[in-house]
Structure formats: C-alpha cells, structure tokens
C-alpha cells in the first residue's frame, strides 16, 4: 500500500506525471497535476499564469474533495500552505540528457513535428521551453531549479523519498517499501 496523500516533484521531464499516473491507476488515487492549477487554459497551453491565490484555492478545493490523491509537478513557493497535507513527497532525479530527450519527444507529440521545427508556429516557444528546462540543474533559487527543490525538500514536515532513474515499477516498489517502514498512511 502507499500513503493517501503523495506529492511527486522533479525537473520537467523527470517522470513525475508518469509515476503519478501509475500510482493513480494501481491504487485508485486521484491524479492531480500542478500545471492544471498553475496555468490558465489557453491555446496553445502554458501561456498565461493563473493568479497565485486563485490557483492555490482551486488546488486546495481539489485536494479536499478526495480521500486519496497523488499530486505531480512543482508547487514550490506558491503551494507552500499545502505541505502539511502531504503524507509523503517523492523527488525524482533524472540525468539532464535523458530529461531533454524526453522533453523534445513530448513537445513533438504535443504540438506536432512541423509546429516545433524551424519556421513552425511553436518553434520559438519550443526553444524557449527547452532552454528553461535545461537551466534546472544549474539554476539558482529564483527559478524552478534543483537548488530550489533541494531547499524546499529540507523544510518539509513529512518523509521524503529520493529516486534516481529507475522504472515506474521499481519506483512504486521503493515507495511501498519505504511506506512500510515509515507508517505514513493516514
């Protein structure tokens, strides 16, 4: 069994959504993604941030409506009032080259190869996103970065599991094993 309230974070492309989807399917937790609250719905997506208080209220409401949930994505800085609700936080660390490869493939799947290719309607946004994602490993505390995540993890009031690049099945197995020793289910 896994805890009732799990937050999974890591760099973009580290597999937080994939792991959360896997946990949701296996254990029946509702999967919520921070991007769905952080960004206003736009076409193309991820163009306009939702005001902080509004995104926090929406996420608080969604969490309160579920007995069990798994939340993927980063909420450092804007979602700090929610940390007391976490039974467990899982931090995924994946090498930069693999993350960037995954992100390029995801962008092509999301927008189409033509759209992200030179001259395509999403090309510039695609390049800017990849530059932003590449800055994670060396960025400072002022951006979504490894340094910001590490600082945030240090002050969390719940257990934290750090997982390096392993399969989803192995990630879940390690979460289950850690949960047995921590007794983190509510």
Secondary structure as the mmCIF struct_conf table of DSSP 4:
data_model
#
loop_
_struct_conf.conf_type_id
_struct_conf.id
_struct_conf.beg_label_comp_id
_struct_conf.beg_label_asym_id
_struct_conf.beg_label_seq_id
_struct_conf.end_label_comp_id
_struct_conf.end_label_asym_id
_struct_conf.end_label_seq_id
BEND BEND1 UNK A 4 UNK A 4
STRN STRN1 UNK A 5 UNK A 10
BEND BEND2 UNK A 11 UNK A 11
TURN_TY1_P TURN_TY1_P1 UNK A 12 UNK A 13
BEND BEND3 UNK A 14 UNK A 15
HELX_RH_AL_P HELX_RH_AL_P1 UNK A 16 UNK A 27
HELX_LH_PP_P HELX_LH_PP_P1 UNK A 29 UNK A 29
STRN STRN2 UNK A 30 UNK A 33
HELX_RH_AL_P HELX_RH_AL_P2 UNK A 34 UNK A 38
STRN STRN3 UNK A 39 UNK A 39
BEND BEND4 UNK A 43 UNK A 46
BEND BEND5 UNK A 48 UNK A 48
STRN STRN4 UNK A 49 UNK A 49
HELX_LH_PP_P HELX_LH_PP_P2 UNK A 50 UNK A 51
HELX_RH_AL_P HELX_RH_AL_P3 UNK A 52 UNK A 64
TURN_TY1_P TURN_TY1_P2 UNK A 65 UNK A 65
BEND BEND6 UNK A 67 UNK A 68
STRN STRN5 UNK A 69 UNK A 72
BEND BEND7 UNK A 73 UNK A 73
TURN_TY1_P TURN_TY1_P3 UNK A 76 UNK A 78
BEND BEND8 UNK A 79 UNK A 79
HELX_RH_3T_P HELX_RH_3T_P1 UNK A 80 UNK A 85
BEND BEND9 UNK A 87 UNK A 87
STRN STRN6 UNK A 88 UNK A 92
HELX_RH_AL_P HELX_RH_AL_P4 UNK A 96 UNK A 111
HELX_RH_AL_P HELX_RH_AL_P5 UNK A 113 UNK A 116
BEND BEND10 UNK A 117 UNK A 117
TURN_TY1_P TURN_TY1_P4 UNK A 118 UNK A 119
BEND BEND11 UNK A 120 UNK A 120
TURN_TY1_P TURN_TY1_P5 UNK A 121 UNK A 122
HELX_RH_AL_P HELX_RH_AL_P6 UNK A 123 UNK A 134
TURN_TY1_P TURN_TY1_P6 UNK A 135 UNK A 138
TURN_TY1_P TURN_TY1_P7 UNK A 141 UNK A 142
BEND BEND12 UNK A 143 UNK A 145
HELX_RH_AL_P HELX_RH_AL_P7 UNK A 146 UNK A 154
TURN_TY1_P TURN_TY1_P8 UNK A 155 UNK A 155
BEND BEND13 UNK A 157 UNK A 158
STRN STRN7 UNK A 159 UNK A 163
BEND BEND14 UNK A 165 UNK A 165
HELX_RH_AL_P HELX_RH_AL_P8 UNK A 168 UNK A 182
TURN_TY1_P TURN_TY1_P9 UNK A 183 UNK A 183
#
